[in-house]
Amino acid sequence: MFTWSFWILAVWFVVNAIWMWFDLDNQQLQKTFVWINVVALVWGFGVFYGGTSVANLSGWFQALNWLNVILTATQCYFGYRKLSQHKPA
């Protein structure tokens, strides 16, 4: 479970990070990614601390989890920030 969870989360992280940067102004997409990442974080930390670790992946898995925390926080900013609305005079 440890190994396949790592690879699924790693692929999701790469796809998510690339997709996020190409559509920063789409707040609905960013909000969706935030909540998918919250599930990924719970899953990732749950497997890391609750599963039987594989020594070769342990450090990488922990780094991936913390990078996902940073990515989720960034997406939360872009998803829930207020965009300026220019109103005609």
KEMARZA-794590 format. One line per 2 residues: number of its first residue (from 1); for each residue x, y, z of C-alpha. Coordinates in Angstrom, 3 decimals. Layout:
NUM	X Y Z ~ ...;
END
This chain:
1	0.000 0.000 0.000 ~ 2.889 2.350 0.800;
3	4.514 2.127 -2.631 ~ 1.414 2.414 -4.809;
5	0.038 5.234 -2.660 ~ 3.299 7.114 -3.124;
7	3.206 6.760 -6.905 ~ -0.468 7.712 -7.201;
9	0.102 10.787 -5.040 ~ 3.291 11.685 -6.938;
11	1.536 11.560 -10.311 ~ -1.407 13.552 -8.912;
13	0.989 16.153 -7.490 ~ 2.731 16.699 -10.833;
15	-0.505 16.840 -12.849 ~ -2.117 19.112 -10.272;
17	0.831 21.523 -10.063 ~ 1.105 21.869 -13.849;
19	-2.642 22.249 -14.355 ~ -2.899 24.779 -11.519;
21	-0.243 27.135 -12.923 ~ -1.850 27.264 -16.357;
23	-5.215 28.413 -15.015 ~ -4.530 30.595 -11.944;
25	-7.528 32.891 -12.452 ~ -10.087 30.063 -12.520;
27	-11.134 30.210 -8.886 ~ -13.637 27.361 -9.136;
29	-10.913 25.040 -10.450 ~ -8.532 26.141 -7.683;
31	-11.186 25.513 -5.017 ~ -11.837 22.057 -6.423;
33	-8.107 21.294 -6.363 ~ -7.857 22.507 -2.760;
35	-10.449 20.022 -1.550 ~ -9.044 17.164 -3.634;
37	-5.641 17.973 -2.124 ~ -7.061 17.945 1.400;
39	-8.192 14.370 0.737 ~ -4.759 13.585 -0.769;
41	-3.054 15.046 2.312 ~ -5.135 12.972 4.716;
43	-4.481 9.899 2.604 ~ -0.763 10.646 2.228;
45	-0.059 11.355 5.878 ~ -2.299 8.459 6.923;
47	-0.377 5.998 4.772 ~ 2.988 7.485 5.739;
49	2.400 7.288 9.488 ~ 0.006 4.341 9.570;
51	1.369 2.021 6.913 ~ 4.413 -0.152 6.740;
53	7.068 2.055 5.217 ~ 9.501 1.132 2.499;
55	12.932 2.465 3.423 ~ 13.786 3.661 -0.083;
57	10.609 5.741 -0.396 ~ 10.198 6.968 3.160;
59	12.084 10.255 2.730 ~ 10.563 10.912 -0.678;
61	7.071 10.202 0.629 ~ 7.501 12.620 3.518;
63	8.860 15.304 1.160 ~ 5.936 14.727 -1.219;
65	3.441 15.141 1.617 ~ 4.972 18.444 2.739;
67	5.245 19.746 -0.834 ~ 1.567 18.925 -1.212;
69	0.839 20.993 1.921 ~ 2.590 23.964 0.284;
71	0.755 23.397 -3.012 ~ -2.582 23.167 -1.210;
73	-1.919 26.417 0.664 ~ -1.005 28.124 -2.611;
75	-4.159 26.839 -4.278 ~ -6.197 27.965 -1.290;
77	-4.828 31.469 -1.776 ~ -5.622 31.529 -5.494;
79	-9.009 29.884 -5.009 ~ -10.341 32.003 -2.186;
81	-8.777 35.388 -2.880 ~ -10.984 38.228 -3.994;
83	-10.346 39.241 -7.563 ~ -10.684 42.944 -8.196;
85	-13.829 43.811 -10.065 ~ -13.448 46.820 -12.325;
87	-16.744 48.680 -12.496 ~ -17.343 51.207 -15.259;
89	-17.662 54.772 -14.068;
END
